[in-house]
């Protein structure tokens, strides 16, 4: 924490000279400097943002989630602070929100929103397609009480995004293994399927573990497996996946494997057919964003062919 300094303060107290500040440090925010060398980490930038706030701001949002241990967060994300500042510098998002003393804690000397308050802010401010993934990822590493988050929705009744957050909370699941897996699960929910279970263990007739499926429904034995880039680049994982699928079919499972390039509309239609074939009598209504995602994928594919 001591590596990040307020330039004028450090010069005034003799920590560095002006020459040393210019030679050995680089600015990351107005009057906030980090040592030259490797790019500042997200933690460095969070400290810098807090120093920029004159040590009054409280870190929240994605930066807070990362400090709590959440994965899949880039080091260069904007640092969100609960801090009144009409014109924050690039890289800092200042929110003039209320936060009570029981909603923040110290992490390595830095004031950071608690896991529940971080979830409260992620669910309200993140784009809808991303919010559930971020809530899932935080739950996976720092389990928080959904009831505590609901108490915050009552404490801040009428605050921006509270209604959307309350709609998401029943579906938060720390079992999701990637943001894209959460995206597919939300698409399934928005399409009208019953809430799926995540991380379903499958054993064979002798009790041997066959596979832990990403998410699905144990009654009809229908599941979805999301294959990320590592599945496609890791030859050993690819071969393991190929070998396990016949065993899953033999055990009565219908498994739909998806990748990020798949057409979400086609996937939902495949799932619907599989569920209906196994007795489900619900109805689906594919959300508009699924068609938008398909359109974008088609455009990207055409561009690749032209190149």
N, C-alpha and C positions, 0 to 999 in steps of 0.2 A: 504493500500500500504506500510505503514511503518513496517508491520510485517515481510516482506521479506527483507533480508539484504545481503549485500556483506560481507562475513566473515572478510577478512583482513581489509576492510574499517571500519567496525563496531568496531573491536578491536583497530585499530589505533586511532579512534576518541573517544574511551572510552565508547561507547554505551554498549558493553559487554566485559567481560574478556574472555581469551581463555577458561578458565574452564567453564564459563557460556555458551559459544558458543557450547562446546562439550556436555554439560549436558542438555541444554534447547532447542537446535536447532538441526535440521537434514538437511543434504545437499540435495538439489533438482537438482542442476546443479553444475558444478565445481565452488567452492568458493561462491555459492549462497545458502543461508540457510533459512529454514522456521521453525517456532516454532513446537516443538513436540506436538503430539496430533492428532486431525483429519487429514485425508489426505488432502493435499493442493487442493484447488479448481482450476478450469481451470483459473480463474482470478489470483489466486496466482502464478500459473505456468507461466502465461503470463507476470506478473510483473517480476518474476525471470528471464525469458528469456531476457526481455528488460534490466535488470540490468547486465546480463551476456554480453550483447552487448556493455557494457560501456555506456549505455543510448543513443545509436545511432540507434538501430534497430526500425523498425516500424512493428507492429503486423498485419498480414494479414491471409488469408485462413480461415480454420474452426474456429480457435481461435478468429479471428476478427468477424466472423459471430456470434459466441456465445456472444461476448461482445456487439454486436448490438442487441442481443435478440433472435437469431435463436434457435429453439428447436432441439432435437434429436442429440445433440453433446455430446459425452462422455467427462468426465473431464480429462481423461488421453491422449487425442489426442496430437500429436506432435504440438508444438507451431511454427508456420511459421513466420519467420521474413524476412523483406527486409533488408538485412545486409550482407556485404561481410565477409565471414568466411569460409575458406576452410574445416575446420574440426570441425564442431559444436558438442557439446556433445549429447549423446542420449536424445531424447525428444525435440530437437530443430532442425528445418529445416531452414537453412539459404539460402536465394535466393539473388544472386548478381544482382538484377534488379534495374532499374531506377524507381524512384517515385518522382513526382513533388509536390510542396507544396500544391496545391489544391486537392491532392488525399489522404490526411490524416487529421485526426482530433484528438483532445484530448478527451479521455473518462476516467473520474476520474483520470486525470493526466497522463494517459498512451497514447502514440502515436499509433493510430489505423487507418488502412486504412478506407477511407470512404466506405459507402455501395456500391457505384458504383465501386470503385477500388477493394473492396472485391469480388464483383461479377465477375469482370474482372479476378481476380486470381483464384477464385473457378472454373470458367468455363474452364480455361486453364490447371489447374494442377490436378483437381480431376479426378479419373477414369471416363470414359464416362458413365458407368451405374449409377454413383452417382452424376454427375455434375448437371443434371437438378433438381434433388431432392434438392440439396443444394441451387441452385439459387431460386427455388420455396420457400423454407423455409425462406430465407432471404427476399424475396419480401413480404412475408406474414407479417413480423413484422417490417420491415424497407423499405417501398416501395422506390425503386430507379428507376431512369429513364433509360429505355433501350437505349434511345438516348445518354445518358451520357456514358454508357458502350461502345456504338458504337464509340463515339468520342475517347475513349481510344484505341480502336482497330486501329483507324487511327493514333493516336499519337504514338503508338508502332507497326506500320505496320511491319510485318515480324517476330514479337516476337513468341516465342514458344506457340503453342496451339491457336493462334488467329483465325485461320480458323475454328477450331472445335467450339470455343466459338460463333462465328458469326452464325454458323448453329443452335446452341441451342437457341439463344436469342429470335427468333420469338415464341418459344413455352413456354417461362417462364410464369408461372401463380401462383400468390400468393394464389389461392384458394385451392391448394392441402393441404390435412389434414395430410399427413404423407409421409416419404420418399418412402415407398413401393407403395403408391398411385401414386406418381410421376413416379416410375419405370414402373408401368403398363401403365400409360399414354404414356410414351416414347415408350414402346413396340408397342402400338396401332399406334402411329405416324410412327414408323420405318417400320411397316407392310404395310403401304400404305393407312390407313384410313384417312379421312379428319380430320383436327384439331378439337378435341372435346371441348365442353364448360365445365368448372368446376362449381361445386356447383349450380346445376340446381334446382330451386324451383318448386315443383309440387303442384298444388292446385286442389281440386275437383270441382264438378259442382256448389257448393254453395260458392266457394271462400275460403274454409278452407284449411289451409296448411296440406299437407299429408306427404311430405318428401322433403329433400334437397339431391339430388343425387350427388354422388361424381364427376362423369364426364360422358359425353355422347353427343348425337346428338338429338336436339329437333325436327328436321324435321321428321325423321323416328321413333322418340321416342324409341331409343335404348340407354341404359346406363350401366355403370359398377359401382358396389359398392364394395369397398375393405373393408373386415372385418378384422380388426387387432385383436390382442390377447384380447383386452378388450371386444370385442363383444362375444368372446367365453367364457370368464371367468365371465362376468356380466350377470346373469340370467335375470334381468329386461330388459337389452338391447336386449338380445336374443329373449325374448318374444315379445318385441316391433317390432323387425325386422320381425318376423314371421307374425304378425298381419297386417303389412303395405303392404306386398307383394301382397296379393289379391286385395287390393285397387289400387295399381299401375297397376296391370294387367287389372283391370276393366277400368282404365283410358287410356288404350292403350299402356302402357309402357312395353317393354321387358327389364328386368333388369338381368344382369349376375352378380352374387355375387362371388367374388374370395377371396381366402385366400392365404397366402404365400406359402402353400404347393401345390397349384394347378399347373397343367401342363400348361405352357404358350402357347404351341402349340395348345392344345385342346381349350383353352379359345379363342384364335384368330380365330380358325375355327368356334366356336360357334357364335362369334360376326359377322363373315363374313356371315354366314347363316342367322342370324337375319337381318342384314342390307340388304342383297339381297332380302329377303322375303318382305322387305318394300320399295323396289324400287331402292336401291343403285346399281349402275352398275360399280363401281370401281373394281380394281384388287388388290389382296394382295400378298405380298412376305414376308414370315416369316423370320426375320433375324436369322443369325446363333446363336447368343447368346441365343435365345429362346430355341433352341435344347440343347445347353450346359447346361442351367438352368434345363431343364427337366431331362437330364442325371444325373446331380448332385443330384436332388431330388430322383431319382430312387435308386441311390447308397445309399443315406442316409436312405431311407426306408428299403432297404435290410439289412443294418447294424443294424437298430433297431430291425428287426425281429430276426436276429441272436442272439442279446443280450437277 
